[in-house]
Amino acid sequence: MEQFKISNLYNLEETIAADLMKQAEYPWEILPKISAFIVELGESLPKDKFTEVKEHVWIAGSAKVAPTACVNGPAIIDEDAEVRHCAFIRGNAIVGKGAVVGNSTELKNVILFNKVQVPHYNYVGDSILGFKAHMGAGSITSNVKSDKTLVVVKNGEEKVETGLKKFGAMLGDNVEVGCNSVLNPGTVIGRNSNIYPTSMVRGCIPEGSIYKKQGEIAQKR
């Protein structure tokens, strides 16, 4: 599981949540702490750059938030981010610098690093997306198992009990997810990997991979 540690998935210089990420070894350990961290961080944000538009919702002055978007707290929308028409931020969300949250995209209990793009009809829940990660149109994270049991992260024969009922996906820096793909609960994708469109992804995908389908993963050259 070494390559799926926070230190090997993410550049912590590319998120306002670096102090939170440093508190854990694996990224899913952060999920229960996002809400409280946002409230604490929000209170300390510079008032010349951020406005608390309603309780526990801080939006940078340089961010663009469509009038039709719904942003529930706690949430932080960082500088130069764009939240587009009819986006639904349910709460416990950090949207990084220059990130894009698109039309009809829904976020819940997430950290989006800087420059992340979830621009078209995406659902991202209980997940962390690294620097410049991109989810194609219609791709989603599935964050609860159908049998409602606790999520286990699996990498071959290795298994890690998370103790979490809700756990979507951990995407490393520069991950590209193709259109209409489903990332099943407990999915972890290493840096610089590509997921083919319409994929059903489960488990851990090594960094620098091309995921074609279950059992068919090629290393980038």
WOJO-V600272 format. One record per backbone hydrogen bond with DSSP energy under -1.0 kcal/mol. NH is the residue of the N-H (numbers start at 1). CO is the residue of the C=O. E is the energy in kcal/mol with one decimal. If there is no record, write none. Layout:
nh = (NH;NH)
co = (CO;CO)
e = (E;E)
This chain:
nh = (4;5;6;8;9;10;14;21;22;23;24;29;30;33;34;37;38;39;40;41;42;43;44;45;49;50;51;53;53;57;58;59;60;61;63;64;66;69;70;72;75;76;77;78;81;82;83;84;87;88;89;90;92;93;94;95;96;98;99;100;101;102;104;105;106;107;108;109;110;111;112;113;114;115;116;117;118;121;124;126;128;129;130;132;133;134;135;136;138;139;140;141;142;148;151;153;155;158;160;162;167;168;170;171;172;173;174;175;176;177;178;180;181;182;183;184;186;187;187;188;189;190;192;194;195;196;198;201;204;205;208;210;211;212;213;216;218;220)
co = (1;2;25;5;6;6;11;17;18;20;21;26;27;30;31;33;34;35;36;37;38;39;41;42;46;46;59;51;57;54;75;51;77;49;60;81;83;66;87;89;56;93;58;95;78;99;64;101;84;105;70;107;74;74;110;76;112;79;96;116;82;118;85;102;122;88;124;91;92;127;94;129;14;97;113;133;100;103;106;108;169;111;171;114;130;175;117;177;120;136;181;123;183;145;164;160;158;155;153;151;143;126;187;128;189;9;131;172;193;134;195;137;178;199;140;201;168;168;184;203;170;205;173;209;176;211;179;182;154;188;191;218;194;216;216;213;210;208)
e = (-1.7;-1.5;-2.7;-1.4;-1.1;-2.3;-2.1;-2.3;-1.9;-1.7;-1.3;-1.4;-1.9;-2.3;-1.0;-1.9;-2.4;-1.8;-2.1;-3.1;-3.2;-1.4;-1.4;-1.0;-1.6;-2.2;-2.1;-1.3;-1.4;-2.2;-2.5;-2.4;-2.4;-2.9;-1.3;-2.8;-2.9;-1.7;-2.8;-3.0;-2.3;-2.1;-2.8;-3.0;-1.6;-2.7;-3.4;-3.2;-2.0;-3.0;-3.4;-2.7;-1.5;-1.5;-1.8;-2.9;-1.2;-1.8;-1.9;-2.5;-3.0;-2.8;-1.1;-2.0;-2.7;-2.3;-1.8;-2.3;-1.7;-1.5;-2.9;-2.8;-2.8;-2.7;-1.4;-2.5;-2.8;-2.0;-2.6;-2.6;-1.6;-2.5;-2.3;-1.9;-2.4;-2.7;-2.4;-2.9;-2.4;-2.1;-2.3;-2.5;-3.0;-1.7;-3.4;-2.5;-2.4;-2.0;-2.4;-1.6;-2.1;-2.8;-2.4;-2.7;-2.5;-2.3;-3.1;-1.2;-2.5;-2.7;-1.6;-1.9;-1.1;-2.7;-2.5;-2.7;-1.1;-1.2;-1.5;-2.1;-3.0;-2.9;-2.7;-2.8;-2.8;-2.7;-3.0;-2.7;-1.2;-2.9;-2.9;-3.3;-3.3;-2.3;-1.3;-2.9;-2.5;-3.1)
